[in-house]
């Protein structure tokens, strides 16, 4: 199976660092805090992954990436997006 997208080692390292910080914050609080820092707009995710917004829509329709829609805009929650991308990467290597 062809991988969905290619991520550089630097991108993965940066995401892992961000993820570790997010997990540390989550462990320190009894609930998940969602604010502007944890919401990533679809345009930014498409840019990070090097895909078009149309491709992002296809991923959403195929339920590959979880998202939230606020005031007509699509956002991805940073921690959930990390898990979704990790799952896609792992499933494409099988």
C-alpha positions in Angstrom: 0.0 0.0 0.0 1.3 3.4 -0.9 1.9 5.7 2.1 -0.5 8.7 2.4 2.3 11.3 2.8 6.0 11.6 3.5 7.2 13.3 6.7 10.8 14.3 7.2 12.6 13.2 10.3 12.7 16.8 11.5 9.0 17.2 11.2 8.4 13.9 13.1 10.9 15.0 15.8 9.2 18.4 16.2 5.7 16.7 16.5 7.0 14.2 19.0 8.4 17.0 21.2 5.0 18.9 20.9 3.2 15.7 21.7 5.3 15.0 24.8 4.6 18.5 26.1 0.8 18.0 25.4 0.8 14.7 27.3 2.7 16.2 30.2 0.0 19.0 30.4 -2.8 16.4 30.1 -1.3 14.3 33.0 -1.1 17.5 35.1 -4.8 18.3 34.7 -7.8 16.1 35.2 -9.4 17.1 31.9 -8.4 17.9 28.3 -8.1 21.6 27.7 -8.8 22.7 24.2 -7.8 26.2 23.3 -6.4 28.0 20.3 -3.0 26.5 20.9 -4.3 22.9 20.6 -6.5 23.6 17.5 -4.8 23.5 14.2 -6.7 24.9 11.1 -7.0 22.6 8.2 -5.0 24.8 5.9 -2.0 24.6 8.3 -2.3 20.8 8.6 -2.4 20.5 4.8 0.7 22.7 4.5 2.5 20.6 7.2 1.7 17.4 5.4 2.4 18.8 1.9 -1.1 17.9 0.6 -3.9 20.0 -0.9 -7.1 20.9 1.0 -9.0 18.6 -1.4 -6.8 15.7 -0.2 -7.6 16.7 3.4 -11.3 16.6 2.6 -10.8 13.1 1.2 -9.0 12.0 4.4 -12.0 13.4 6.4 -14.5 11.7 4.2 -12.7 8.4 4.6 -12.5 9.0 8.3 -8.7 8.8 8.3 -8.4 12.0 10.4 -10.6 13.2 13.2 -11.7 16.9 13.2 -14.0 19.4 14.7 -16.0 22.0 12.8 -16.3 25.4 14.5 -18.1 28.3 12.9 -17.9 26.7 9.5 -14.1 26.0 9.7 -12.4 22.7 10.1 -9.9 22.3 12.9 -7.8 19.4 14.1 -7.0 18.8 17.8 -3.2 18.5 18.0 -3.0 15.4 20.2 -5.7 13.5 18.3 -4.1 14.5 15.0 -0.8 13.1 16.2 -2.4 9.7 17.0 -4.3 9.7 13.6 -1.1 10.3 11.7 0.9 7.8 13.7 -1.9 5.2 13.0 -1.8 6.0 9.3 2.0 5.7 9.1 1.9 2.4 11.0 -0.9 0.9 8.8 0.8 2.0 5.6 4.0 0.1 6.6 2.2 -3.3 6.9 
